[in-house]
């Protein structure tokens, strides 16, 4: 049987163990709070470039539409990065009231040694897939910045029924370019769709 002094020492030891245990739990919790977001953000950064861009253009009238995709955390590798976007003559229950034509162009920065291909209503792995880029050029703006300009063939939509063209932009960053000089560099892709109405002459 514990006397008064022993009983107090027993209580103090028990209290000390409880405090230590609680402190350890707090430390573990704090470490988890700081590490999990970092791990998650790293995962998002590494996989975001592989996700579809999910850009959609709707041609209901003559219009000039532009959308920008930023290539962040892109790293050299054997497999290409792919981005998908669509061009449609309708949105919801609304459809163009005239026949339409549109021209598609893509402008990219030249910060990294990237190669580009574009596929219409197919993917790059299809046996019969053909690059939809019909012309490419490198231009310099007034600030001295260089850009790639890619253009695709003119496409046409009817007003009689819903139509959608699906494009897959394929970006190659070959694994041979593994070098720290390419770290933390962001590339920009600007997709532009210039649409016009086709009106009957009579």
C-alpha positions in Angstrom: 0.0 0.0 0.0 1.4 3.5 -1.0 2.0 6.0 1.8 1.2 9.7 1.2 4.7 10.5 -0.2 4.8 7.5 -2.5 1.2 8.2 -3.6 2.1 11.8 -4.6 5.2 10.6 -6.5 3.0 8.0 -8.3 0.5 10.7 -9.2 3.3 13.0 -10.4 4.9 10.2 -12.6 1.5 9.5 -14.1 0.9 13.1 -14.7 4.3 13.5 -16.3 3.7 10.6 -18.6 0.4 12.0 -19.6 1.9 15.4 -20.4 4.7 13.8 -22.4 2.2 11.7 -24.4 0.0 14.7 -25.1 3.1 16.7 -26.2 4.1 14.0 -28.6 0.6 13.9 -30.0 0.7 17.7 -30.6 4.2 17.4 -32.2 3.0 14.6 -34.5 -0.1 16.6 -35.4 1.9 19.7 -36.2 4.4 17.8 -38.4 1.5 16.2 -40.3 -0.2 19.6 -40.8 3.0 21.0 -42.4 4.1 18.0 -44.4 0.8 16.8 -45.9 0.1 20.1 -47.8 3.7 20.2 -49.1 3.5 16.6 -50.3 0.1 17.3 -51.9 1.2 20.5 -53.6 4.3 18.7 -55.0 2.0 16.0 -56.4 -0.3 18.6 -57.9 2.6 20.4 -59.5 4.1 17.3 -61.0 0.8 16.0 -62.4 -0.9 19.3 -63.4 0.9 19.4 -66.7 -0.5 16.1 -67.7 -4.1 17.0 -67.1 -6.2 18.1 -69.9 -6.4 21.9 -70.4 -10.2 21.6 -70.7 -10.4 24.7 -72.9 -13.6 25.1 -74.9 -14.4 27.6 -77.6 -18.0 28.2 -78.7 -18.7 29.8 -82.1 -22.1 31.3 -82.0 -21.2 34.4 -84.0 -18.2 36.1 -85.7 -15.7 36.4 -82.8 -12.1 36.4 -81.8 -11.4 34.2 -78.8 -8.1 33.6 -77.0 -7.2 31.3 -74.1 -3.8 30.9 -72.4 -2.4 27.8 -70.9 0.7 28.0 -68.7 3.1 25.1 -68.7 4.4 25.1 -65.1 6.7 22.5 -63.6 7.2 20.9 -67.0 10.3 18.6 -66.9 12.2 16.6 -69.6 10.9 13.1 -70.1 10.3 10.5 -72.8 6.5 10.7 -72.8 4.9 13.9 -74.2 2.6 16.2 -72.4 -0.9 16.5 -73.9 -3.6 19.2 -73.7 -7.1 18.9 -75.1 -9.4 21.7 -76.2 -12.6 21.8 -78.3 -14.2 24.2 -80.8 -18.0 23.9 -81.1 -20.8 25.7 -83.1 -23.2 25.4 -80.1 -23.3 26.0 -76.3 -26.0 24.3 -74.3 -29.2 24.7 -76.3 -27.9 27.6 -78.4 -26.4 27.0 -81.9 -25.0 29.4 -84.5 -27.7 30.7 -86.8 -25.4 30.9 -89.8 -22.7 28.7 -91.4 -19.4 29.4 -89.7 -15.7 29.2 -90.6 -12.8 29.6 -88.2 -9.0 29.8 -88.2 -7.0 28.3 -85.4 -3.6 29.6 -84.4 -1.3 28.8 -81.5 1.4 31.1 -80.2 4.0 29.8 -77.7 6.9 31.3 -75.9 10.4 29.9 -76.7 11.9 29.7 -73.2 12.4 25.9 -73.4 13.4 23.6 -76.3 9.9 22.2 -76.8 8.4 20.6 -79.8 4.7 20.8 -80.7 2.2 18.7 -82.6 -1.5 19.2 -83.0 -4.2 16.5 -83.8 -7.7 17.1 -84.9 -10.4 14.6 -83.8 -7.7 12.0 -83.0 -4.9 11.4 -80.6 -1.2 11.2 -81.3 -1.1 7.5 -80.6 -3.6 6.7 -83.4 -2.0 4.8 -86.2 -3.5 7.2 -88.8 -3.0 10.4 -86.8 -1.7 13.4 -88.8 -0.3 16.6 -87.5 -2.9 19.4 -88.1 -0.3 22.1 -88.1 0.0 23.4 -91.7 2.4 26.3 -91.1 4.9 27.3 -88.4 7.0 30.4 -87.9 9.2 32.2 -85.4 8.5 35.9 -84.9 9.9 38.6 -82.7 7.7 41.3 -81.0 8.6 44.9 -80.4 10.2 44.0 -77.0 12.6 41.5 -78.7 10.8 38.4 -77.4 10.6 35.4 -79.7 7.4 33.4 -80.2 6.5 30.3 -82.2 3.4 30.7 -84.3 1.5 27.6 -85.5 -1.5 27.6 -87.7 -4.1 25.0 -88.6 -6.3 24.6 -91.7 -9.5 26.6 -91.9 -12.5 24.6 -90.6 -16.2 25.0 -91.3 -19.4 24.5 -89.3 -23.0 24.2 -90.4 -25.9 25.9 -88.7 -28.1 22.8 -89.3 -26.7 20.6 -86.5 -24.4 20.6 -83.5 -20.7 20.1 -84.3 -17.5 19.9 -82.2 -13.9 19.6 -83.2 -11.6 18.2 -80.6 -7.9 19.1 -80.7 -5.0 17.4 -78.9 -1.9 19.6 -78.5 1.1 17.4 -77.9 4.2 18.9 -76.3 7.6 17.2 -76.3 10.3 18.0 -73.9 12.9 15.3 -74.6 14.6 13.7 -71.7 18.0 14.6 -73.2 17.5 18.2 -72.0 17.8 17.2 -68.3 19.8 20.3 -67.0 19.3 22.6 -64.1 19.2 25.6 -66.4 15.7 24.5 -67.4 14.4 24.5 -63.9 11.6 26.9 -62.8 11.0 28.1 -66.3 7.4 28.6 -67.4 6.2 28.4 -71.0 3.0 30.0 -72.2 0.6 28.7 -74.9 -1.9 31.1 -76.4 -4.7 29.4 -78.4 -6.7 31.7 -80.7 -9.8 31.0 -82.6 -10.9 33.6 -85.2 -14.4 32.8 -86.5 -16.5 34.4 -89.3 -20.0 34.0 -90.5 -20.6 32.6 -94.0 -23.5 34.5 -95.5 -25.2 33.5 -98.8 -24.6 35.9 -101.6 -28.2 35.7 -102.7 
